[in-house]
Amino acid sequence: MSAILSVDDLNDFISPGHEVILDGQHPGAGAPASADPAQISLTDCLACSGCVTTAEAVLVSLQSHSEVLSTLDAAPGLRVVPPAAEGGRYTVEGLDDPAAKLFVASVSPQTRASLAAACGGGVVTSREAGAMMERLFRTGGGRWGNGFTWMVDTNTAREACLVLGADEPGSKAVAPILTSSCPGWVCYAEKTHPYVLPHLSRVKSPQALMGTLLKTALSRLLGIAPDRIWHLAIMPCFDKKLEASREELTNAVWTGDGKPGRGVRDVDCVITSKEILMLAESRGVDFFGLSYSTDPLPPQPAFPDATLDKFLFPAKMRKQPVGAGTSGGNIHYILQDVQSRHPGSQIQAIRGRNADVVDFIVVATSGETVFKGARYYGFRNIQNLVRKLKPAKASRMPGGKPFGSARRPTGGKTAGLDYAYVEVMACPGGCTNGGGQIKVDDQIIIDRKGLPAKPGPVEQKAWLTEVDEAYFSADELELSSGSAQPEKRGGDGLIEGISPGQIRNTLAHWARITNISLDRLVYTSYREVVSDVGKTQVTDTERVVQLAGKIGGGW
């Protein structure tokens, strides 16, 4: 999913055949001869481990900037009217039109950094690039002049995910816990390494958590159905479109019996950083000509709950520490959390075979190692990780020892099984290098920067450095007006500028106002993807006969 694809771009697209199973029923079993052509969704495609990548990519492309524009132009949007007096109830205008929707969006910090670099390194900050995006999305346009009522930063949901993730190692989760906010990695695990699934963190990704929060809270607080709320997520990764299509992330989970189903998506559409430029161009807007001044922006009503409003729109956004990496900082936060509970302890980092593999240990003052974790980025490194986790096979020989890649090692290169927590991301370098980010070889960057027609490794490295610098300096403007870096302390205080107590109180408040169990709101599930679609069932005996025939033997 590293490039924008459409049907016209492909010559190897395989249309769904009669073997495809939809809704659990084989189309050939009792299906009428005059049945309409089969319709297949991305969720259906993910149910088949034998589907080709390009077929999956075509279905992903259905979530695009074109869908955003067509949805905005479908009908007049719903309008939220704050109460005239404090304590009054919000009202929603336009409900008489069944096609009208309330538009909300969430934006990743990696996207803001990508756009800031595209505007010119050091010229526009990440925060200012975010203001340009808000101007594009919140200012009405198109047939009905619809704009997005609220645009929120996924940094807030990310901080909640960090606190939830830090609680997991002490729970019933199977160690080592592997992060699950990267959908490309999750899809890979579900399709090829199901033995890894018990290790996946059950905490939703920031995109998914924000989607659930917006849909549940606004539905309850405004008294409107979830399908009247249209949530757009702007992400650095095409695989986030896969995540948005999961049945585990729909209202079937939080309004029903907690089981996945084909309900209303928590995230209706995902577009990537480079699709922002496409959307602006489709509307005849020069994105780089938009004002990046944060004042004045189009008015945005307060969120209809004071506690959630404070959480979603904080006065200051926390600056991301460089040590946290570019993918959210899961392992970094947990290391700080462990250190805060062991005063005087030291965090040690040990680089692995390359820059995308790092081992971390927390050593107490006594010299005892109290925590081991790691960071694995890139599929080549991930493959090494999952090999270590593969269960050992029992020997069939009397007295034989288990064999396989997961014979519990005591040291050396395969001593990773004693990790408590591992941050896993599919993209080398992390999320600022996501497949949906603006690339140095995109024509618009070549033109704006005067680069060679085919930028090489030097230009690529310089470009990624610009994006990373924009990402890590994103919030300097907000923090410069206050004190220096927030104090770092444990307990109910701050850990890396985050208050775990405040996060937990906010999550508990969210559960109360929605009357939904917090477990359903913040956790998700995974499943092994197994399919025999298009595969001939062969017995062991038949397989041996076939093998013998291929090597020249006879039976």
NULO-135375 format. One record per residue (C-alpha): residue number from 1; residue in one letter; x, y, z. Coordinates in steps of 0.25 Angstrom, whole numbers, padded with zeros to 4 digits. Each point is the difference from the previous one (the first is absolute). Layout:
N
- seq,type,x,y,z
- NUM,A,X,Y,Z
...
//
This chain:
555
- seq,type,x,y,z
- 1,M,0000,0000,0000
- 2,S,0011,0009,-0003
- 3,A,-0006,0007,-0012
- 4,I,-0013,0006,-0004
- 5,L,-0007,-0010,-0009
- 6,S,-0013,0000,-0008
- 7,V,-0006,-0010,-0009
- 8,D,0006,0007,-0012
- 9,D,0014,-0001,0005
- 10,L,-0001,-0016,0001
- 11,N,0001,-0010,-0010
- 12,D,0000,-0012,0009
- 13,F,-0012,0003,0008
- 14,I,-0008,-0013,0003
- 15,S,-0015,0002,0001
- 16,P,-0007,-0008,0010
- 17,G,-0004,-0013,-0005
- 18,H,-0012,-0010,0003
- 19,E,0009,-0006,0012
- 20,V,0000,0013,0008
- 21,I,-0008,-0002,0012
- 22,L,-0009,0012,0005
- 23,D,-0008,0001,0013
- 24,G,0004,-0014,0003
- 25,Q,-0007,-0006,-0012
- 26,H,0006,-0007,-0012
- 27,P,-0007,0008,-0012
- 28,G,-0001,-0014,-0007
- 29,A,-0008,-0006,0011
- 30,G,-0015,0003,-0004
- 31,A,0003,0013,-0006
- 32,P,-0010,0004,-0010
- 33,A,0004,0000,-0015
- 34,S,-0004,0014,-0002
- 35,A,0008,0005,0013
- 36,D,0006,0014,-0002
- 37,P,0015,0000,-0002
- 38,A,0008,-0002,0013
- 39,Q,0004,0012,0008
- 40,I,0013,-0001,0008
- 41,S,0004,0009,0011
- 42,L,0014,0002,0006
- 43,T,-0005,-0008,0012
- 44,D,-0003,-0011,-0009
- 45,C,0014,0000,-0006
- 46,L,0007,0000,0013
- 47,A,-0008,-0013,0003
- 48,C,0008,-0007,-0011
- 49,S,0015,-0003,0002
- 50,G,0001,-0004,-0014
- 51,C,-0004,0014,-0006
- 52,V,0011,0007,-0008
- 53,T,0006,0013,0005
- 54,T,-0005,0008,-0012
- 55,A,-0015,-0004,0002
- 56,E,0002,0004,0014
- 57,A,0006,0013,-0004
- 58,V,-0011,0003,-0010
- 59,L,-0011,-0001,0011
- 60,V,0009,0009,0009
- 61,S,0000,0010,-0011
- 62,L,-0015,0002,0002
- 63,Q,0003,0008,0012
- 64,S,0006,0012,-0006
- 65,H,-0001,0015,-0001
- 66,S,-0011,-0002,-0011
- 67,E,-0008,-0007,0010
- 68,V,0002,0012,0010
- 69,L,-0005,0010,-0011
- 70,S,-0012,-0009,-0005
- 71,T,-0005,-0001,0015
- 72,L,0002,0014,0003
- 73,D,-0008,0003,-0013
- 74,A,-0011,-0010,0002
- 75,A,-0009,0009,0009
- 76,P,0000,0012,0010
- 77,G,0008,-0004,0012
- 78,L,-0006,0000,0014
- 79,R,0003,0012,0008
- 80,V,0003,0000,0015
- 81,V,-0006,0012,0008
- 82,P,0006,0002,0014
- 83,P,-0010,0003,0011
- 84,A,-0003,0015,0003
- 85,A,0003,-0001,0015
- 86,E,0011,-0009,0007
- 87,G,-0006,-0013,0004
- 88,G,-0010,0000,-0012
- 89,R,-0001,-0011,-0010
- 90,Y,0006,0000,-0014
- 91,T,-0009,-0001,-0011
- 92,V,0002,-0006,-0014
- 93,E,-0006,0007,-0013
- 94,G,-0003,-0007,-0013
- 95,L,-0004,-0014,0005
- 96,D,-0012,0000,-0009
- 97,D,0009,-0003,-0012
- 98,P,0003,-0015,0002
- 99,A,0013,0002,-0008
- 100,A,0005,0011,0008
- 101,K,0012,-0003,0009
- 102,L,0009,0006,0011
- 103,F,0014,0001,-0005
- 104,V,0012,-0002,0009
- 105,A,0015,-0003,-0003
- 106,S,0012,-0004,0008
- 107,V,0014,0003,-0005
- 108,S,0013,-0007,0003
- 109,P,0013,0008,0004
- 110,Q,0008,-0008,-0010
- 111,T,-0010,0006,-0011
- 112,R,0003,0014,0005
- 113,A,0015,-0002,0000
- 114,S,-0001,-0006,-0014
- 115,L,-0008,0013,-0005
- 116,A,0010,0009,0008
- 117,A,0012,-0006,-0008
- 118,A,-0008,0001,-0013
- 119,C,-0002,0015,0003
- 120,G,0015,0002,0002
- 121,G,0009,-0005,0011
- 122,G,0000,0011,0011
- 123,V,-0010,0009,-0007
- 124,V,-0013,-0006,0005
- 125,T,0000,-0007,0013
- 126,S,-0008,-0013,0002
- 127,R,-0010,0008,0009
- 128,E,-0002,0010,-0012
- 129,A,-0002,-0011,-0010
- 130,G,-0011,-0005,0009
- 131,A,-0006,0014,0000
- 132,M,0000,-0001,-0016
- 133,M,-0007,-0013,0001
- 134,E,-0010,0005,0009
- 135,R,-0003,0012,-0009
- 136,L,-0002,-0010,-0012
- 137,F,-0009,-0009,0007
- 138,R,-0008,0009,0010
- 139,T,-0003,0011,-0011
- 140,G,-0012,-0004,-0007
- 141,G,0001,-0004,-0015
- 142,G,-0006,-0008,-0011
- 143,R,-0015,-0001,-0003
- 144,W,-0006,0002,0014
- 145,G,0012,0008,0006
- 146,N,0002,-0011,0010
- 147,G,0012,0000,0009
- 148,F,0005,-0008,0012
- 149,T,-0006,0004,0013
- 150,W,0011,-0005,0009
- 151,M,0015,-0004,-0004
- 152,V,0007,-0007,0011
- 153,D,0015,-0004,0002
- 154,T,0002,-0015,0002
- 155,N,0011,0004,0009
- 156,T,-0010,0000,0011
- 157,A,-0005,-0014,-0003
- 158,R,0015,-0004,-0001
- 159,E,0002,0004,0014
- 160,A,-0011,-0008,0005
- 161,C,0005,-0012,-0008
- 162,L,0013,0002,0007
- 163,V,-0006,0000,0014
- 164,L,-0008,-0012,-0004
- 165,G,0012,-0007,-0006
- 166,A,0008,0002,0013
- 167,D,-0011,-0008,0008
- 168,E,0001,-0012,-0009
- 169,P,0013,-0007,0004
- 170,G,-0006,-0002,0014
- 171,S,-0013,-0005,-0005
- 172,K,-0004,-0014,-0006
- 173,A,0006,0004,-0013
- 174,V,0010,-0011,-0005
- 175,A,0015,0005,0000
- 176,P,0007,0005,-0008
- 177,I,-0011,0010,-0003
- 178,L,0001,0005,-0015
- 179,T,-0006,0014,-0004
- 180,S,-0012,-0001,-0009
- 181,S,-0002,0014,-0005
- 182,C,0007,-0003,-0013
- 183,P,-0011,-0007,-0009
- 184,G,0010,-0005,-0010
- 185,W,0007,-0008,0011
- 186,V,-0013,-0005,0005
- 187,C,-0005,-0004,-0013
- 188,Y,0013,-0008,-0002
- 189,A,-0001,-0006,0013
- 190,E,-0015,-0005,-0002
- 191,K,0003,-0006,-0014
- 192,T,0013,-0006,0002
- 193,H,0004,-0002,0015
- 194,P,-0012,-0002,0008
- 195,Y,0008,-0005,0012
- 196,V,0004,0014,0002
- 197,L,-0014,0005,0002
- 198,P,-0001,-0003,0015
- 199,H,0012,0010,0002
- 200,L,-0007,0012,-0008
- 201,S,-0003,0011,0009
- 202,R,-0015,0001,0002
- 203,V,0000,0015,0001
- 204,K,-0006,0007,-0012
- 205,S,0009,0009,-0009
- 206,P,-0001,0015,0001
- 207,Q,-0008,0001,-0013
- 208,A,-0010,-0011,0005
- 209,L,-0001,0005,0014
- 210,M,-0003,0014,-0005
- 211,G,-0011,-0005,-0009
- 212,T,-0007,-0008,0011
- 213,L,0001,0013,0009
- 214,L,-0006,0009,-0011
- 215,K,-0011,-0009,-0004
- 216,T,-0004,-0005,0014
- 217,A,0000,0014,0007
- 218,L,-0006,0008,-0011
- 219,S,-0011,-0010,-0003
- 220,R,-0004,0000,0015
- 221,L,0002,0015,0003
- 222,L,-0007,0005,-0013
- 223,G,-0010,-0011,0000
- 224,I,0003,-0004,-0014
- 225,A,0002,-0014,-0007
- 226,P,0015,-0004,-0002
- 227,D,-0002,-0001,-0015
- 228,R,-0003,0015,0000
- 229,I,0014,0003,0005
- 230,W,0010,-0001,-0011
- 231,H,0014,-0001,0005
- 232,L,0012,0002,-0009
- 233,A,0014,-0004,0005
- 234,I,0013,0007,-0007
- 235,M,0011,-0010,0002
- 236,P,0015,-0002,-0005
- 237,C,-0003,-0015,-0005
- 238,F,-0009,-0006,-0010
- 239,D,-0002,-0013,0009
- 240,K,-0008,0009,0009
- 241,K,-0011,-0002,-0010
- 242,L,0001,-0015,0003
- 243,E,-0002,0003,0015
- 244,A,-0012,0009,-0002
- 245,S,-0007,-0011,-0008
- 246,R,0001,-0011,0012
- 247,E,-0013,-0005,0005
- 248,E,0007,0001,0014
- 249,L,-0001,0015,-0001
- 250,T,-0014,0003,-0002
- 251,N,-0012,0003,0008
- 252,A,-0004,-0015,0000
- 253,V,0010,-0001,0011
- 254,W,-0004,0011,0009
- 255,T,-0015,0000,-0002
- 256,G,-0002,-0015,-0001
- 257,D,0006,-0012,0007
- 258,G,0014,0004,-0001
- 259,K,0003,-0009,-0012
- 260,P,0005,0005,-0014
- 261,G,-0011,0002,-0011
- 262,R,-0004,0008,-0012
- 263,G,-0004,0013,0007
- 264,V,0003,0015,-0001
- 265,R,0015,0002,-0001
- 266,D,0007,0008,0011
- 267,V,0008,0006,-0012
- 268,D,-0007,0002,-0012
- 269,C,0011,0004,-0009
- 270,V,0015,0001,0000
- 271,I,0009,0009,-0009
- 272,T,0015,0002,0000
- 273,S,0009,0012,0001
- 274,K,0002,0000,-0015
- 275,E,-0015,-0001,-0003
- 276,I,-0002,0013,0008
- 277,L,0007,0007,-0012
- 278,M,-0009,-0008,-0010
- 279,L,-0012,0004,0008
- 280,A,0004,0015,-0001
- 281,E,0003,-0001,-0015
- 282,S,-0013,-0006,-0002
- 283,R,-0007,0012,0007
- 284,G,0009,0010,-0008
- 285,V,0007,0004,0012
- 286,D,0015,0002,0001
- 287,F,0004,-0007,0013
- 288,F,0013,0007,0001
- 289,G,-0007,0014,-0002
- 290,L,-0009,-0002,0012
- 291,S,0003,0009,0012
- 292,Y,0007,-0008,0011
- 293,S,-0003,0010,0011
- 294,T,-0008,-0006,0011
- 295,D,-0008,0012,0002
- 296,P,-0010,0002,-0004
- 297,L,-0005,-0014,-0004
- 298,P,-0015,-0003,-0003
- 299,P,-0008,-0001,0013
- 300,Q,-0001,-0013,0006
- 301,P,-0010,-0003,0011
- 302,A,0004,-0006,0013
- 303,F,-0002,-0015,0001
- 304,P,-0013,-0003,0007
- 305,D,0007,-0005,0013
- 306,A,0009,0008,0008
- 307,T,0009,-0011,0004
- 308,L,0002,-0006,-0014
- 309,D,0001,0014,-0006
- 310,K,0012,0003,0010
- 311,F,0006,-0014,-0004
- 312,L,-0002,0002,-0016
- 313,F,0004,0014,0000
- 314,P,0011,0002,0010
- 315,A,0006,0014,0002
- 316,K,0014,-0005,-0003
- 317,M,0004,-0013,-0008
- 318,R,0012,-0007,0006
- 319,K,0013,0000,-0008
- 320,Q,0004,-0014,-0004
- 321,P,0013,-0004,0005
- 322,V,0011,-0004,-0010
- 323,G,0002,-0013,0008
- 324,A,-0014,-0004,-0002
- 325,G,0002,-0002,-0015
- 326,T,-0010,0004,-0011
- 327,S,-0011,-0011,0002
- 328,G,-0007,0005,0013
- 329,G,0011,-0004,0010
- 330,N,-0007,-0013,0006
- 331,I,0013,-0006,0005
- 332,H,0006,0013,0004
- 333,Y,-0012,0004,0009
- 334,I,0000,-0014,0007
- 335,L,0015,0001,0003
- 336,Q,-0003,0014,0007
- 337,D,-0011,-0006,0007
- 338,V,0008,-0012,0005
- 339,Q,0011,0009,0004
- 340,S,-0009,0009,0008
- 341,R,-0004,-0012,0008
- 342,H,0015,-0004,0003
- 343,P,0006,0013,0005
- 344,G,0015,0001,-0004
- 345,S,-0001,-0011,-0011
- 346,Q,0007,0003,-0013
- 347,I,-0005,-0003,-0014
- 348,Q,0010,-0006,-0010
- 349,A,-0002,-0001,-0015
- 350,I,0007,-0011,-0008
- 351,R,0000,0002,-0015
- 352,G,-0003,-0013,-0008
- 353,R,0004,-0005,-0014
- 354,N,-0004,0014,-0006
- 355,A,-0006,0013,0005
- 356,D,-0014,-0005,-0001
- 357,V,0002,-0010,0011
- 358,V,0003,0004,0014
- 359,D,0000,-0007,0013
- 360,F,-0003,0007,0013
- 361,I,0002,-0004,0015
- 362,V,-0003,0007,0013
- 363,V,0010,-0003,0010
- 364,A,-0003,0002,0015
- 365,T,0010,0006,0010
- 366,S,0003,-0014,0005
- 367,G,0005,-0004,-0014
- 368,E,-0013,-0008,-0003
- 369,T,-0006,0001,-0013
- 370,V,-0015,0003,0003
- 371,F,-0005,0002,-0015
- 372,K,0004,-0004,-0014
- 373,G,-0006,0005,-0012
- 374,A,0003,0003,-0015
- 375,R,-0003,0008,-0012
- 376,Y,-0002,-0008,-0014
- 377,Y,-0003,0008,-0012
- 378,G,0000,-0005,-0014
- 379,F,-0005,-0013,-0005
- 380,R,0013,-0007,-0001
- 381,N,0003,0003,0014
- 382,I,-0015,-0004,0004
- 383,Q,0003,-0014,-0007
- 384,N,0012,-0002,0009
- 385,L,-0009,0003,0012
- 386,V,-0012,-0009,-0003
- 387,R,0010,-0012,-0003
- 388,K,0005,0002,0015
- 389,L,-0015,-0001,0004
- 390,K,-0003,-0013,-0008
- 391,P,-0004,-0011,0009
- 392,A,0010,-0011,0001
- 393,K,-0005,-0013,-0006
- 394,A,0000,-0013,0008
- 395,S,0009,-0011,-0004
- 396,R,-0006,-0013,-0005
- 397,M,0012,-0008,0005
- 398,P,0000,-0006,0013
- 399,G,0008,0009,0010
- 400,G,0002,0010,-0011
- 401,K,0001,0015,0003
- 402,P,-0010,0011,-0006
- 403,F,0006,0006,-0013
- 404,G,-0003,0012,-0008
- 405,S,0003,0015,0001
- 406,A,-0006,0002,0013
- 407,R,0008,-0009,0009
- 408,R,0001,0009,0012
- 409,P,0013,0006,-0002
- 410,T,0009,0005,0012
- 411,G,0008,0010,-0007
- 412,G,0006,0004,-0013
- 413,K,-0008,0006,-0012
- 414,T,-0013,-0007,0003
- 415,A,-0001,0004,0014
- 416,G,-0012,0009,-0003
- 417,L,-0011,-0009,0006
- 418,D,0002,0006,0014
- 419,Y,-0004,0014,-0005
- 420,A,-0012,0005,0007
- 421,Y,-0004,0010,-0011
- 422,V,0004,0003,-0014
- 423,E,-0004,0011,-0009
- 424,V,-0003,-0005,-0014
- 425,M,-0001,0008,-0013
- 426,A,0000,-0004,-0014
- 427,C,0007,0012,-0006
- 428,P,0015,0002,0001
- 429,G,0002,0012,0008
- 430,G,-0014,0001,0006
- 431,C,-0013,0007,-0004
- 432,T,0007,0013,-0005
- 433,N,0004,-0009,-0011
- 434,G,-0014,-0006,-0002
- 435,G,-0004,-0004,-0014
- 436,G,-0011,0011,-0001
- 437,Q,0010,0011,0003
- 438,I,0005,0010,-0010
- 439,K,0012,-0006,-0006
- 440,V,0013,0007,-0005
- 441,D,-0002,-0006,-0014
- 442,D,-0015,0006,-0001
- 443,Q,0000,0010,-0012
- 444,I,-0005,0011,0009
- 445,I,0012,-0001,0009
- 446,I,0010,-0001,-0011
- 447,D,-0006,0013,-0006
- 448,R,0000,0007,0013
- 449,K,0014,-0004,0004
- 450,G,0006,0000,-0014
- 451,L,0005,-0014,0002
- 452,P,0005,-0010,-0011
- 453,A,-0011,-0007,-0008
- 454,K,0003,-0013,0008
- 455,P,0005,0004,0014
- 456,G,0010,-0010,0006
- 457,P,0004,-0005,0014
- 458,V,0006,0013,0004
- 459,E,-0013,0008,-0004
- 460,Q,-0008,-0010,0007
- 461,K,0008,0000,0013
- 462,A,-0001,0016,0000
- 463,W,-0015,-0001,-0002
- 464,L,-0003,-0009,0011
- 465,T,0009,0008,0009
- 466,E,-0009,0012,-0003
- 467,V,-0012,-0008,0003
- 468,D,0005,-0005,0013
- 469,E,0005,0014,0004
- 470,A,-0014,0006,-0002
- 471,Y,-0006,-0012,0008
- 472,F,0009,0002,0012
- 473,S,-0001,0015,0000
- 474,A,-0015,0000,-0002
- 475,D,-0004,0006,0013
- 476,E,0011,0010,0003
- 477,L,-0009,0012,-0001
- 478,E,-0010,-0005,0010
- 479,L,0011,-0004,0010
- 480,S,0008,0013,-0001
- 481,S,-0010,0008,0007
- 482,G,0000,-0008,0012
- 483,S,0011,-0007,0009
- 484,A,0011,-0008,-0006
- 485,Q,-0003,-0015,-0001
- 486,P,-0010,-0006,0009
- 487,E,0005,-0006,0013
- 488,K,0001,-0015,-0002
- 489,R,-0004,-0008,0012
- 490,G,-0008,-0013,0003
- 491,G,-0013,-0003,0008
- 492,D,-0011,0009,-0003
- 493,G,0009,0011,-0005
- 494,L,0006,0001,-0014
- 495,I,0007,-0010,-0009
- 496,E,0006,0006,-0012
- 497,G,-0010,0012,0002
- 498,I,-0012,-0010,0000
- 499,S,-0009,-0001,0013
- 500,P,-0004,-0014,0001
- 501,G,-0010,0003,0010
- 502,Q,-0007,0011,-0008
- 503,I,0000,-0010,-0012
- 504,R,-0006,-0011,0008
- 505,N,-0011,0010,0006
- 506,T,-0003,0005,-0014
- 507,L,-0002,-0014,-0005
- 508,A,-0009,-0004,0012
- 509,H,-0008,0013,-0003
- 510,W,-0002,-0004,-0015
- 511,A,-0005,-0014,0005
- 512,R,-0010,0006,0009
- 513,I,-0006,0010,-0010
- 514,T,-0001,-0010,-0011
- 515,N,-0005,-0011,0010
- 516,I,0010,-0010,-0007
- 517,S,0010,-0009,0007
- 518,L,0014,0006,-0001
- 519,D,0005,-0014,-0005
- 520,R,-0009,0001,-0013
- 521,L,0005,0015,-0002
- 522,V,0015,-0002,0001
- 523,Y,0003,-0014,-0003
- 524,T,-0001,-0008,-0013
- 525,S,0002,-0014,-0005
- 526,Y,0007,-0008,-0011
- 527,R,-0003,-0013,-0008
- 528,E,0008,-0010,-0008
- 529,V,-0003,0002,-0014
- 530,V,-0002,-0014,-0007
- 531,S,-0006,-0003,-0013
- 532,D,-0001,-0011,-0009
- 533,V,-0006,0008,-0011
- 534,G,0005,-0004,-0014
- 535,K,0009,-0011,0007
- 536,T,-0002,-0015,-0003
- 537,Q,-0001,-0008,0012
- 538,V,0011,-0010,0000
- 539,T,0002,-0011,0010
- 540,D,0014,-0004,0006
- 541,T,0000,-0012,-0009
- 542,E,-0003,0007,-0012
- 543,R,0011,0010,0003
- 544,V,0010,-0011,0001
- 545,V,-0004,-0006,-0013
- 546,Q,0001,0014,-0007
- 547,L,0013,0002,0006
- 548,A,0005,-0014,-0004
- 549,G,-0005,0003,-0014
- 550,K,0008,0013,-0001
- 551,I,0013,-0006,0004
- 552,G,-0001,-0012,-0010
- 553,G,-0005,-0010,0010
- 554,G,-0011,-0010,-0002
- 555,W,-0011,-0006,0008
//
